[in-house]
Amino acid sequence: MGSFSIWHWLVVLVIVALIFGTKKLRNIGSDLGGAVKGFKEGMREANDDKPAEPIAQQRVSGETIDVQAKEKSNS
């Protein structure tokens, strides 16, 4: 009894189609598809606009640099 058979899913699909109507379901599907397409285009544009910048690394050969961190207080 863990999973539903194909007949259970067909009955659920018929009930959903009767409640919402096929036109509304079609509109929901096209809206969802348009949103996914827009998201993919936005991600592609964001990756094209800004190429990856290399991380700047500063190396000091053979020396140790001691640094004391101070807490900034807002007065």
C-alpha positions as a Markdown table, in Angstrom:
| # | Residue | x | y | z |
|---|---|---|---|---|
| 1 | Met | 0.0 | 0.0 | 0.0 |
| 2 | Gly | 3.1 | 2.3 | -0.3 |
| 3 | Ser | 2.5 | 3.5 | -3.8 |
| 4 | Phe | -0.5 | 4.3 | -5.9 |
| 5 | Ser | -1.4 | 2.4 | -9.1 |
| 6 | Ile | -1.9 | 4.1 | -12.4 |
| 7 | Trp | -5.7 | 3.9 | -11.9 |
| 8 | His | -5.4 | 6.0 | -8.7 |
| 9 | Trp | -3.4 | 8.7 | -10.6 |
| 10 | Leu | -5.9 | 8.7 | -13.5 |
| 11 | Val | -8.8 | 9.3 | -11.1 |
| 12 | Val | -6.9 | 12.1 | -9.4 |
| 13 | Leu | -6.1 | 13.7 | -12.8 |
| 14 | Val | -9.8 | 13.5 | -13.8 |
| 15 | Ile | -10.9 | 15.1 | -10.5 |
| 16 | Val | -8.4 | 17.9 | -10.8 |
| 17 | Ala | -9.4 | 18.5 | -14.5 |
| 18 | Leu | -13.1 | 18.7 | -13.4 |
| 19 | Ile | -12.4 | 21.1 | -10.6 |
| 20 | Phe | -10.0 | 23.5 | -12.3 |
| 21 | Gly | -10.9 | 23.0 | -16.0 |
| 22 | Thr | -8.5 | 22.2 | -18.7 |
| 23 | Lys | -8.1 | 25.8 | -19.9 |
| 24 | Lys | -6.9 | 27.0 | -16.4 |
| 25 | Leu | -4.6 | 24.0 | -16.2 |
| 26 | Arg | -3.1 | 24.8 | -19.6 |
| 27 | Asn | -2.6 | 28.5 | -18.5 |
| 28 | Ile | -0.9 | 27.4 | -15.3 |
| 29 | Gly | 1.4 | 25.1 | -17.3 |
| 30 | Ser | 2.4 | 27.8 | -19.8 |
| 31 | Asp | 3.0 | 30.3 | -17.0 |
| 32 | Leu | 5.2 | 27.9 | -15.2 |
| 33 | Gly | 7.1 | 27.1 | -18.4 |
| 34 | Gly | 7.6 | 30.8 | -19.1 |
| 35 | Ala | 8.9 | 31.4 | -15.6 |
| 36 | Val | 11.4 | 28.6 | -15.9 |
| 37 | Lys | 12.6 | 29.8 | -19.3 |
| 38 | Gly | 13.0 | 33.4 | -18.0 |
| 39 | Phe | 15.0 | 32.1 | -15.0 |
| 40 | Lys | 17.3 | 30.1 | -17.3 |
| 41 | Glu | 17.9 | 33.2 | -19.5 |
| 42 | Gly | 18.6 | 35.4 | -16.5 |
| 43 | Met | 21.2 | 32.9 | -15.2 |
| 44 | Arg | 22.8 | 32.7 | -18.6 |
| 45 | Glu | 23.0 | 36.5 | -18.8 |
| 46 | Ala | 24.4 | 36.8 | -15.3 |
| 47 | Asn | 27.2 | 34.4 | -16.2 |
| 48 | Asp | 28.0 | 36.1 | -19.5 |
| 49 | Asp | 28.2 | 39.6 | -18.1 |
| 50 | Lys | 30.7 | 39.0 | -15.3 |
| 51 | Pro | 33.6 | 36.7 | -16.1 |
| 52 | Ala | 35.1 | 35.0 | -13.1 |
| 53 | Glu | 37.7 | 37.2 | -11.4 |
| 54 | Pro | 40.8 | 35.4 | -10.1 |
| 55 | Ile | 41.4 | 35.6 | -6.4 |
| 56 | Ala | 44.3 | 37.9 | -5.6 |
| 57 | Gln | 46.9 | 36.2 | -3.6 |
| 58 | Gln | 49.6 | 38.0 | -1.8 |
| 59 | Arg | 52.7 | 36.0 | -0.9 |
| 60 | Val | 55.5 | 37.1 | 1.3 |
| 61 | Ser | 58.6 | 34.9 | 0.9 |
| 62 | Gly | 60.2 | 33.7 | 4.1 |
| 63 | Glu | 58.7 | 36.4 | 6.4 |
| 64 | Thr | 56.0 | 36.1 | 9.1 |
| 65 | Ile | 53.6 | 39.0 | 9.4 |
| 66 | Asp | 52.0 | 39.5 | 12.9 |
| 67 | Val | 48.7 | 41.3 | 12.8 |
| 68 | Gln | 46.6 | 42.4 | 15.8 |
| 69 | Ala | 42.8 | 42.6 | 15.1 |
| 70 | Lys | 40.9 | 45.3 | 16.9 |
| 71 | Glu | 37.2 | 45.4 | 17.4 |
| 72 | Lys | 35.5 | 48.4 | 15.9 |
| 73 | Ser | 33.0 | 50.1 | 18.3 |
| 74 | Asn | 30.1 | 52.3 | 17.2 |
| 75 | Ser | 29.9 | 55.4 | 19.4 |
